[in-house]
Amino acid sequence: MTKEWLGGTTIFTEMSALALRTGAINLGQGFPDTDGPEAIREAAVRALRDGRGNQYPPGSGVPELRSAVADHQLRWYGLAYDPDTEVLVTAGATEAIAAALLALVGPGDEVIALEPYYDSYAACVGMAGGTRVPVTLRPDDGRYHLDLDELRDAVTDRTRLILLNTPHNPTGTVLTRAELAAIAELAVERDLLVVSDEVYEHLVFEGEHLPIAAFPSMRERTLTIGSAGKTFSFTGWKVGWVTGTPALVTAVRSAKQFLTYVASGPFQYAIAEALRLPDAYFDTLRAGLRAKRDLLSDGLAEAGFEVYRPAGTYFVTTDIRPLGEHDGYAFCRALPERCGVVAVPNAVFYDHQEEGAPFVRFAFCKRIDVVEEAIRRLSDLRK
């Protein structure tokens, strides 16, 4: 049977190929154009040379990394996890999402996700045989908002879990304490699991990141997903993890063993060191990205876009209607030829594509000079 998520290429593949073909600046895909800390890169080299991780690492991840993940959750959020039974290392967050959904969702189960959402969510729900139920975030007063009444109405007797993402990609929204408390209350009331994608946890510029697992009665029903790629700017290393109760983590491990089995051996040792970096590292990372966010947001506004300045993540969402445009797909496919910049149409992140049609996402996790040149090129849209 043909599946809607099979065949073709992702929008990121298409837009990155377009950037290469035209020589455009690629602000479409969310990867940095500089490496992370030199000390962490050298830690990976040291692990390679010392023969650590060059063969299959343990199925749950190397003990050093599992301990570092557990310590990270305790250090930042006061959440205590047993590194031996409640932490699982994965091949990036994308595998963690896939393994979690394959483990916890079956045919006929409904999965609620906040729309727009990361494109792998739809594919993974589909591969598990589940049905995705989008609850749409909508922009108002410069921020995307969650309608809690709409979320509550979306829950049925078939709802299995809520797939949460905060800080939220692509909108940049950081869910508030009140919003998370309401979601937690709903999950407890309706006996739902929560899979919480928190890969942008350290990229919060306004407000604070609050793991839903820390809310009352949520630890036992939440799987939290983290990743090294966004925090340490080594996206190619593909080191992610899940934390949760032994029963939930064991279920995810059962699915994960038939996906990659293991991955990223030497890099796991390096990320174990990265997670123990001092607070100053995380503060500097956040400050640098905030400056780039403001630079790009101001430049986009000057070019004529309506800008939704993100509270977190790598991404700025814009509305193209002030430019006389309405179709994000057509706009993004023409933009490299028009002014030498690549962006991504937000409609690809929606089931209700009409909701996302006029919105376009730009990534600002690039060097300052690259962002400045992109702004200069985008200023041509005014002409």
N, C-alpha and C positions, 0 to 999 in steps of 0.2 A: 504494500500500500504506500502510495506517495505521501510524504510528509512535507509540510510547508517549510520546515527548517532544513530540508535536505536539498542539495544541488546549489549551483551558483557559487558566488563568493560573498564574503562579508563586505560591508560598506568600507571597512578599514582597508581591506585588500585593494578594493577599487580606487579609493582615494589616494592611498600611498603609491599605487602604480601611476596614477594621474600626476602626482607630484614629481615622480621620477621622470616621466615622459616630458613634462613641461618645464622642469627646473623650478617649480614653484616651492615656496616655503610651506612645509607640512605642519600646519596647526590642527590637523585632523586627529591623528592618533596620539594617545596620551603616553608618550615615552620621553624621558629627558634626553637632551643632546649632549650631556656631560655625565661622566661616571660619578659614583658616590665616593665616600671617603677612601683616600689612598690606603689607610691602615687596614680597612676591611678588604680591599682588593688584595693587599699583600697577605692577609690572613688566608684567603683562598689559594693563593700561590703556595704558601707555606704548607697548607693541607695537601695540595697536589704533590709537592716534593717529598713530603713525609709519608706519602702513601695512605693518607686518611681519606676514605671515601672513594678511592679509585675503583674499588669493587663494590658490590651491592651493599648499601648501608642497611641497617635494621629496618624492617617493614614499617615501624611506627616513627622512624626518624632517629637520628643519632641522639644518644642521651644528653649530650651537651646542649643541643638545640632545644630539645623538649624541656630541659630544666630552665633554659633561658626564656622560653615562651611562658612557662609557669611563673617565673620571677617577674617577667614583664607585666603580666596581668595583675599580679599582686602589687607591684610597684606603682602602677599608674591608676588602678581602679579598685584595689583592695579585694580582688577576686582570687581566691585560693584554689589552685588546681593541682592534682597529683600528676607529675610529669610522666609517670609510668602508665597510668590508666586513663587520664583525662586530657591528654595532648596527642595529636596526630599530625605529623608533617606531611605535606602534600606538594605536588608539582604545581606550585602557584595557587592562587585563590580560585582560578577557573576550575582546576581539578577538584578542589575542595567543594565547590558549589555542585559540580556534577556528581561527585560521590555521595554527597549529602542527600541530594534529591533522588538519586537512584536507590539509595538505602531506605529512605523514609517515605517515598511516594509510590503508590501503586495505581493501576488502572482504576479510573473513576474518582480518584482523589482530586480535590481542588486545592490549588496553591494560589494564594493572594500575593500579588507583587505590586509595588508602587511604580506606576507608569508615569513617565518613560523609564525604561530599565535597561541595564546592561544586556547586550544582545544574547549572551550565552544563557540567560535565564530561561528564555522561551524554548531554546533547543533542549536544555536539560530537563525541563518539565515535560516536554514532549517525549524525550527518550525514556523517561520513567513511566510514561503512559498516563500521566496526570493531565489535568485541565487547568490552564492558567486563568486567573481571574484578576484583571487589572483594576487597580484603584488609582485614578489619575490625579497627580499633583498639578495644580494650576497656578499660573503666575498672577500675583496681585501685589501692588504696592512694592515692587522691586524684589519680591521673593516668591518662590514656589511654596504653596501651602498644601497640607494634607487635610482633606475633609474627613473628620473623624466619624461623622454620621454616615458618610458613604462607605467608609471602611467597615463599620459595624453592619451595615445593610448587606455588604458583600459576603458575609459569613453565612454559610448554610450548613446543613447536617452533613454535607460531603466535604467540607473544608478540613484539610489535614494540617496545613501549616501556613504561616505567614513568612514570606521571603522578604526580609527587611534589608535596607541599604541606607546607612547613614555614617558619615557624610555621603550624600547622594550623588551618584553619577547617572545622568549627565547634568542635573540641574544645579548642583552645588549646595543644595539645601542641607542644613544640619538640623535634625529633628530636635525639638526642645524637650525639656524635662516633662512638661505637661503632655506633649504629644506622646512621648515614650511611655509615660505612666498610663495613659489611656489605652495604648496598644497592649501593654502588659496586663492591665485589668481585663481587657477583652480576651486575651489569650488564656488567662486563668479561668475566666467565667465559662468559656466555650471549650476548654481543654484542648488547646491548640499548641502545636510545636512552633518554634520560631527559629529560622535559620537567618542569622544576622551577619551580613557582609559589611565588615568594618575596615576594609583595606586602606581607607583614607583617614584613619583615626588620628594620625599626627599632623594632618594637613587641614587644621581648623583655624580660620582667621577671625571669626566672630562667634561668640557663644562658646560652648564646650562640647567635647565628645563624651557621651554617656552611654556605656554599654547596656543594652537592655537586660543582659544577664544579671546585672546588679540590682534590678528592681525586685520588689517582694515576690516570692514564689516563682521567679523566672529562671533561676539557675538550673533547676531540674528539667526545664522544658526548652532550653535554648542551646543551640550550637552556634558558637561565634567563630567567624572566619577572619583570619588576619593574613598579612602578606608582607614580605620584605621589599618587594619591587618598588612600591611607591615611596616608602619611607626612606630607603637607602639608595635609590636611583640605580639599582641593578636589576632592571626588569627582565633581562635575558637569563638571569640565574634561575628563575621560576622556583622560588622557595615560598611556600605558604603553609598554613596550619589551621587546624580546628581545635577548639577547646569545648568541653562539655562533660556531661556525666559519663561514667564508664559505659553504660548501656548505649547511649547515643554515639559515643566515639567508636565503640566496637562495631556498631552497625555501619558507620561510615567506612571503617577500615575494611569491613567485609566486601564492600563495593569497590573501594580504592585498589585493593590487591589485584583486581582484574582490569584495571585501567593502566596506570604506569607501573604498578607494583612498588617501585622505588625510583627516586630521581635526585639529581643535584647533589650527589654525595659530598664532594669537597666544599661546595658552597654552603652546605648546612653548617659546617664548622665555622665558616666566616660569619654567617648571620648570627650564630650564637654569640660571637663577640660583638657584633653590631648592636644587638638588642641591649647590651650592657653599656653602651656609650652614655656619657653624662648628659644631664638635662640640657646643657649648653648646645649640644649637637642638634637636638630636636627644636630648640628655640631658634637657632640660626636658620635651620631648614625652613621653618614656618615663616620667619621674617622675610627671607629671600623670596619665597613664593608669593607672600602677600604683596610685596613690592611689584612683582611681575603681574599679579592679578590686577593691581590698580593701574599699572601702565597700560596693559592691554584693554582693560575696561574703558579707561578714559579715551584711548585711541579709537576704539570701536564706536563709542558715543559720538566722537568728533566726526567720524566717517559717515554717520547718519543712522546707525543701528539703534534700536532700543535695547538697552543692556540690563541683564539681570545679574548684578554683581554677586558672585557666589560667596557663601559663608565658609565653604571648604572645597576640597578636591583640587584638580588641575584645570578645571574647565569653566569657561564663561559661555552662558547661553544668551543668544541675541534673537530679537524679532526683526525680520527683514522687511516688514510691511512699511515702515517709514521710508524705505528706499524705493517704494513702488513695486516690491516683489511679494509674491505669495507662495511660491512653490520652492521649498527648501532643496529638494532634489535638483531641480533645474538650476537653481542659483549656485549650488556647490559644484555642479559639474561644469558650469561656465566660469566660475570664479578664477581658476588657474589661468585661463586665457585672458580674462579681463584685467586681472591685476597681479597674478603670480602668487596667489595664496590658496592653500587648501584648507577647507573646513569640512564638517560632517553635518548632514541634515538630521535633525532630531527625530524626524518622522520614523526613522529606522528603529527607534527605541519604543515605538508605540504599537499596541494592537489597534487602537483607534487613530489611524494615521492622520485623519483630518485634524485631530487635536494638535499634532506636532508639525503640521505642514509648514507654517511660517517661521519655524524656529531653527536656528543653526548654532552649532557648538564649535568653539575655538579652544585649543589647548594652549596654556601659557607656561608649561614646564620646559621652556627653552632658554637659551642664553639671552641676556638682556639685549645684545646687539641684534639677535635674530628677531626678537619681539619688536624692537624699534623699526627694523627694516620692514617687517610685516605691516606695521601701522602706516609707514610711509606709503607702501603699495596700496593699502586699503583706502587711503585718502583719495585715491583716484576715483573711487565710487561717487564721491561728491561732484566730480566733473561730468 
